[in-house]
Amino acid sequence: MKIIAFYLPQFHETKENNEWWGKGFTEWTNVKRSKSLFPGHYQPRVPQNNNYYNLLDNGVFRWQIELAKQNGIYGFCVYHYWFNGKLLLEKPMENFLKDKTLDIPFCFSWANEPWTRAWTEGKSEILMDNDYYNEEDWDNHFNYMLPFFKDDRYMKENGNPVFVIYVPHTIPTLEKMMARWNKLAKLSGFERVVFIYQSVMYHSRYENTRDLFDYGIEFQPGFAEWSEKKQSEIKAFFLRKKIAKFVQKKFHLNFSLSNILAKTNKKPVAIMKNYDDMWQKIIDTRPFDEKMIPGAIKDWDNTPRYGERGKVYNGVTPEKFEIYMNRQIVNARENYHKDAIFIFAWNEWGEGGYLEPDEIYKNQYLEAIKKALIETGEDRDYTNIPFSMKYELEQ
């Protein structure tokens, strides 16, 4: 079973982040200033040995890769930020590409959502966005990714590069863009691109979007939470987002939650949810089509980013995580017939979804994955096995 961890490259300074958030800003800035908001709230989270690393140092990659391999992590799905030729957080993976000794499978997830000030200020002001109608930009984007696609470490199914799109339903030109990329892939020596969606609503409104993809990820915990919502609720949610974005762009007004609460003199509080309830929803989920790849989650606590506007899951322990991972591995094999689970996350410290060791639990969460793989008979050496998302008994 391939445990593929989502990977955030925002652990180094960039010109843009320094301008938007202050000199020296990295993901660690949010993590260090987090606070405990209620009794028993595990904040701030501190990396073991105060390892507030800088991803521009390839030695960090080397340490991460060794740690991942020792504990059954197959590879990383790295967030990739492209805004009409403007790249953000790209330097770590560009360095990775050059250093062939950094040996671990990887793929990209195009995090195509707009960047806003929602993290620390609760504002909807758009800092960076995409214009999806620029066809020349489609070519430029593909050509930027091509050296990565051709790299031996890049995940390929049947020799074709795997590419994840975070929110494809927001791309009005999606079908044409994907067709263009497949054409460019053929011109580059591939048959096509293996497209995977990460976060798309699976109700009838988005069926045409889903049909364009080879696979879909049940990205957790969002997938489990959205699966309970009625179609009318989902339509209302996206209508509100569409109206807010239009008003913000046209009139430069801000309809953020923090502004609304400020006007009503109400103080926001962190939303508390139960870890066991969330995992039970995940385990109980059955794929609604053959494309689905199951997801997993180690933890969720985004109060380092959102403060009292954040959301926290209570009752998280390494022992529970091992039990749930064990069950989800069996679920992936027997119900999804997939040889992969996408897990949140390798290093999402600002949202609690990290597998890297911290000062309290050390390596216990990584060790829980290793134990679950061994217990389910899925602790394999993939060195000479062709990459595939599908589970095949002869493996």
C-alpha positions in Angstrom: 0.0 0.0 0.0 1.4 3.3 -1.1 1.0 6.0 1.6 1.4 9.3 -0.2 1.6 12.3 2.0 0.6 15.8 1.0 3.6 18.1 1.3 3.7 21.9 1.9 6.7 23.8 0.6 6.2 27.0 2.6 9.1 26.6 5.0 11.4 29.2 3.6 11.2 33.0 3.0 9.9 34.4 -0.3 9.8 38.0 -1.5 6.0 37.8 -1.7 5.4 36.5 1.8 7.8 39.1 3.2 5.7 41.8 1.5 2.3 40.3 2.4 2.9 39.1 6.0 6.1 40.8 7.2 9.9 40.2 6.9 10.9 36.6 7.7 7.5 35.0 7.3 7.4 31.3 6.7 4.9 28.6 7.8 6.8 28.4 11.1 5.7 32.0 11.9 2.1 30.9 12.4 3.2 27.8 14.3 5.4 29.7 16.7 2.8 32.3 17.6 -0.1 29.8 18.2 -1.7 29.6 21.6 -3.7 27.1 23.7 -7.3 28.3 23.5 -8.9 25.9 26.0 -7.8 23.4 28.7 -6.0 20.4 27.1 -5.6 22.2 23.7 -2.3 21.0 22.3 -0.7 24.3 21.2 1.8 25.5 20.4 3.2 22.5 18.6 7.0 22.4 18.7 9.1 20.3 16.3 11.5 17.8 18.0 14.8 19.4 18.8 13.4 22.8 17.7 13.9 21.7 14.1 12.4 24.8 12.5 14.0 23.9 9.2 14.5 25.9 6.0 13.5 24.0 2.9 16.1 25.8 0.8 18.6 23.4 2.5 18.7 20.1 0.7 19.9 18.5 3.9 16.3 18.9 5.2 15.0 17.0 2.2 17.5 14.3 2.9 16.4 14.0 6.5 12.7 13.9 5.5 13.3 11.3 2.9 15.1 9.0 5.2 12.5 9.4 7.9 9.7 8.8 5.5 11.2 5.6 4.0 11.9 4.2 7.4 8.3 4.5 8.4 6.5 3.3 5.3 5.8 6.6 3.5 5.9 5.9 -0.2 6.2 9.4 -1.5 5.1 13.0 -1.4 2.4 14.9 -3.2 3.9 18.4 -3.3 1.7 21.5 -3.6 2.6 23.5 -6.7 1.6 27.2 -7.1 1.2 28.6 -10.6 -0.6 31.9 -11.2 -0.4 32.7 -15.0 3.4 32.3 -15.0 3.9 33.6 -11.5 5.3 30.9 -9.3 5.2 30.8 -5.5 7.2 28.5 -3.2 8.8 26.9 -6.2 12.5 27.0 -5.1 12.6 23.9 -2.9 11.3 21.6 -5.6 13.5 23.2 -8.2 16.5 22.4 -5.9 15.1 18.9 -5.4 14.9 18.3 -9.2 18.6 19.2 -9.6 19.8 16.9 -6.8 19.3 13.3 -8.0 20.5 11.9 -4.7 17.2 12.9 -3.1 15.5 9.7 -3.9 11.8 9.5 -3.2 8.8 9.3 -5.5 6.8 12.6 -5.8 4.1 14.2 -7.8 2.5 17.7 -7.9 -0.8 18.9 -6.7 -1.6 22.2 -8.4 -3.0 24.3 -5.5 -5.0 26.6 -7.8 -7.1 28.4 -5.2 -6.6 32.1 -5.0 -4.3 33.4 -2.2 -6.1 35.8 0.1 -5.5 37.4 3.5 -7.9 34.9 5.1 -5.2 33.2 7.2 -4.3 35.8 9.7 -6.7 38.7 9.1 -9.9 37.0 8.0 -10.1 39.2 4.9 -11.2 38.1 1.5 -8.7 40.4 -0.3 -7.2 38.4 -3.2 -3.4 38.5 -3.3 -2.9 36.1 -6.3 -5.4 34.6 -8.7 -5.5 32.7 -12.0 -6.9 33.7 -15.4 -7.8 30.4 -16.9 -8.6 31.7 -20.4 -5.0 32.4 -21.4 -4.2 29.5 -23.7 -0.6 30.5 -24.1 -0.3 30.2 -20.3 -1.5 26.6 -20.5 1.5 25.8 -22.7 3.9 27.7 -20.4 2.6 25.9 -17.4 3.0 22.5 -19.0 6.5 23.3 -20.2 7.5 24.4 -16.7 6.3 21.0 -15.3 7.8 18.9 -18.1 11.3 18.5 -16.6 9.6 17.3 -13.4 7.4 14.9 -15.4 10.4 13.5 -17.2 12.3 12.9 -13.9 12.7 9.2 -12.9 11.4 10.0 -9.4 8.2 11.6 -10.6 5.2 9.3 -10.1 4.0 7.8 -13.4 1.2 5.2 -14.1 1.9 3.2 -17.2 4.7 5.6 -17.9 2.5 8.7 -17.8 2.9 11.5 -15.3 0.4 11.8 -12.4 -0.9 15.3 -11.9 -3.3 16.4 -9.2 -5.5 19.5 -9.4 -6.8 20.8 -6.1 -10.0 22.5 -7.1 -10.7 21.8 -10.7 -14.4 22.8 -10.6 -13.3 26.4 -10.4 -11.6 26.2 -13.8 -14.1 27.2 -16.5 -11.8 26.1 -19.3 -10.9 22.8 -17.6 -11.8 20.4 -20.5 -9.9 22.4 -23.1 -6.9 22.9 -20.9 -6.6 19.2 -20.1 -7.0 18.3 -23.7 -4.2 20.7 -24.6 -1.9 19.3 -21.9 -2.6 15.7 -23.2 -1.6 16.9 -26.6 1.6 18.4 -25.3 2.3 15.2 -23.3 2.1 13.2 -26.5 4.5 15.6 -28.2 6.8 15.1 -25.2 7.0 11.3 -25.4 4.1 10.4 -23.1 0.7 9.0 -24.0 -1.1 11.5 -21.8 -1.3 13.0 -18.3 -2.9 10.9 -15.6 -5.2 13.5 -14.0 -6.5 13.3 -10.4 -8.8 15.7 -8.7 -8.1 16.4 -5.0 -11.1 18.5 -3.8 -14.2 18.5 -5.9 -17.8 18.2 -4.8 -19.2 14.9 -5.9 -22.8 15.8 -6.2 -24.6 16.0 -9.6 -23.5 19.6 -10.2 -19.9 18.4 -10.6 -20.3 15.1 -12.5 -19.0 16.5 -15.7 -15.9 17.7 -13.9 -15.3 14.3 -12.4 -15.7 12.5 -15.7 -12.6 14.2 -17.1 -10.3 12.6 -14.5 -8.7 9.2 -14.1 -9.0 9.3 -10.3 -10.4 11.3 -7.5 -9.0 11.7 -4.0 -11.2 11.6 -0.9 -9.3 14.5 0.6 -9.8 14.3 4.4 -11.3 15.6 6.6 -13.2 17.7 4.1 -14.6 14.8 2.1 -16.1 13.2 5.1 -17.7 16.4 6.3 -19.0 17.4 2.8 -20.5 13.9 2.3 -23.1 14.7 4.9 -24.3 17.9 3.3 -27.3 18.1 1.1 -27.0 19.3 -2.5 -29.0 22.4 -1.6 -26.4 23.3 1.1 -23.5 22.8 -1.3 -25.2 25.0 -3.9 -25.8 27.7 -1.3 -22.2 27.5 -0.1 -20.7 28.0 -3.6 -23.2 30.7 -4.4 -22.2 32.7 -1.3 -18.5 32.3 -2.3 -19.2 33.4 -5.9 -21.1 36.5 -4.7 -18.5 37.4 -2.1 -15.7 37.1 -4.7 -17.6 39.3 -7.3 -18.3 42.0 -4.7 -14.8 42.0 -3.4 -13.3 42.4 -6.9 -15.9 45.0 -8.2 -16.4 47.1 -5.1 -13.4 46.3 -2.9 -15.6 45.3 0.0 -14.8 42.6 2.5 -17.5 40.2 3.6 -15.3 38.1 5.9 -16.5 36.3 9.0 -14.4 38.5 11.3 -15.9 41.7 9.9 -19.4 40.4 10.4 -18.7 39.3 14.0 -17.0 42.6 14.7 -20.1 44.5 13.7 -22.3 42.3 16.0 -19.8 42.4 18.9 -19.6 38.6 18.9 -16.3 36.9 19.6 -15.5 33.9 17.4 -14.5 30.7 19.1 -12.7 27.7 17.7 -14.9 24.9 16.4 -14.4 21.7 18.3 -15.0 18.3 16.6 -14.5 14.7 17.6 -11.6 12.8 16.1 -13.3 9.4 16.5 -16.5 10.5 14.9 -14.6 12.0 11.9 -12.6 8.8 11.4 -15.7 6.6 11.7 -17.2 8.6 8.8 -14.0 8.0 6.8 -14.0 4.3 7.5 -17.7 4.0 6.8 -17.4 5.7 3.4 -17.7 3.5 0.3 -16.5 4.7 -3.1 -19.3 6.0 -5.2 -17.3 5.1 -8.4 -14.3 3.1 -9.3 -12.1 6.2 -9.6 -12.0 7.1 -6.0 -8.7 6.8 -3.9 -9.2 6.8 -0.2 -7.8 9.4 2.1 -6.5 9.6 5.7 -5.8 12.2 8.2 -3.4 12.3 11.2 -4.8 15.4 12.9 -6.5 18.7 12.2 -6.0 21.9 14.1 -5.8 25.1 12.1 -5.8 27.5 15.0 -2.1 28.5 14.3 -3.4 30.1 11.1 -6.9 31.2 12.1 -6.8 31.6 15.9 -10.2 31.5 17.5 -11.8 31.2 14.0 -10.1 27.8 13.6 -11.3 24.2 13.9 -9.9 21.5 16.2 -10.4 17.8 16.4 -10.3 16.5 20.0 -9.2 13.1 21.2 -6.3 12.6 18.8 -3.7 10.0 19.9 -1.0 7.9 18.1 -2.7 4.7 19.3 -6.1 5.6 17.8 -4.3 6.8 14.6 -2.7 3.3 14.2 -6.1 1.6 14.6 -7.7 3.8 12.1 -4.9 3.5 9.6 -5.0 -0.2 9.9 -8.7 -0.2 9.1 -8.3 2.3 6.2 -5.6 0.2 4.6 -7.9 -2.8 4.6 -10.7 -0.6 3.3 -8.5 0.7 0.4 -7.6 -2.8 -0.6 -10.9 -4.6 -0.2 -13.5 -1.9 -1.0 -11.7 0.6 -3.2 -9.3 -1.9 -4.9 -6.6 0.8 -4.7 -3.0 0.5 -3.8 -2.7 4.1 -2.5 -3.9 6.3 0.3 -3.4 10.0 0.2 -2.8 11.3 3.8 -3.0 14.7 5.3 -0.1 15.4 5.7 3.6 15.3 5.9 4.3 18.8 7.2 1.1 20.9 7.5 2.2 22.2 10.9 -0.1 25.2 10.6 -3.1 22.9 10.4 -2.1 20.1 12.7 -1.6 17.6 9.9 2.0 16.7 10.2 3.8 13.4 10.5 7.2 14.8 11.3 8.3 14.4 15.0 7.3 16.9 17.6 8.6 17.4 21.1 5.7 15.5 22.7 5.0 12.5 20.5 8.4 12.2 18.8 8.0 9.6 15.9 4.9 7.9 17.3 2.6 8.9 14.4 5.0 7.8 11.8 5.6 4.5 13.7 1.9 4.0 13.8 1.8 4.0 10.0 4.6 1.5 9.8 2.9 -0.8 12.3 -0.4 -0.6 10.4 1.3 -1.5 7.1 3.0 -4.5 8.8 -0.2 -5.6 10.5 -2.2 -5.6 7.3 0.6 -7.3 5.2 1.1 -4.2 3.1 4.6 -3.3 4.1 6.1 -3.8 0.6 9.3 -2.9 -1.3 8.1 -1.1 -4.4 11.6 -0.8 -6.0 10.9 -3.2 -8.8 7.1 -2.8 -8.9 5.6 -0.5 -11.6 3.7 2.4 -10.1 -0.1 1.9 -10.1 -3.0 3.3 -8.1 -4.9 0.1 -8.6 -4.6 -2.8 -6.2 -3.6 -6.1 -7.9 -3.3 -9.3 -6.0 -0.2 -10.4 -7.9 1.7 -7.6 -6.3 
